[in-house]
Amino acid sequence: MGAKDIILEVLKKESEPLNASRITELTGLDRKEVDKAMKALKDEELIVSPKRCYWEPKKQQ
């Protein structure tokens, strides 16, 4: 499982939006790896930001 998959699973399990620091704590991944994966997830429109610096999975329609 890649970093993107791990981060997406953590975001889906949590009931509130998370920032990159909290995602780093929960996954145990390196911060640079988290930032890179989150940028890719954002570019793929799989995550959205309800407020500055916090992320959650995009709601499926």
N, C-alpha and C positions, 0 to 999 in steps of 0.2 A: 504494500500500500504506500503510495507516494504522499508527500507532504500536503498536497492539495486535498487528497482524499481524507487524510487525518484531520485537517483543519475543518473541512466541510462537515465531517461527522461530529466534531466537538461543537461547532456552531448549531447544528441541528439538535443536539442533546440539551443544550443550555436553553433556559427559558427567557433569557434576556440578551441583548446585544453585548458583544465582548470587544475589548480593545486588543491590540497586538500583544501587549505585555501579558495580559491574562491568558491569551491563547498560547503564548510561549510557556507559561507556567503549567497549563493543563496538558499540553502535548509533550513537553520535554524537548521540543525541537529548538534548534539554534535560532536566535532572533532574526538573523539575516535570511535564513531559510524560510521563516514564517513570513517576513516582509515580501520576499520574492514570490512565494506561493499565493499570498493574498492579492498581490498585484495581478497575477495571472487569473485568479478567480474573479476579480473585479472586471478585468478585460473580457472575460467569458460571460459576464453578467450573471454569475452564480451567487454572488453576495451583493448586498446593498448596505448603505450606511444611513440608518434612521437619524443619527446625530453625529456630529463631527468626531472622527477617530473611533467610532464604534461600529461594529459590523454584525450582520445577521444573514442567514441564507435568504435568497430571493424567494418570495412566496410563489408557489406554482398556481397557475390559473386553471 
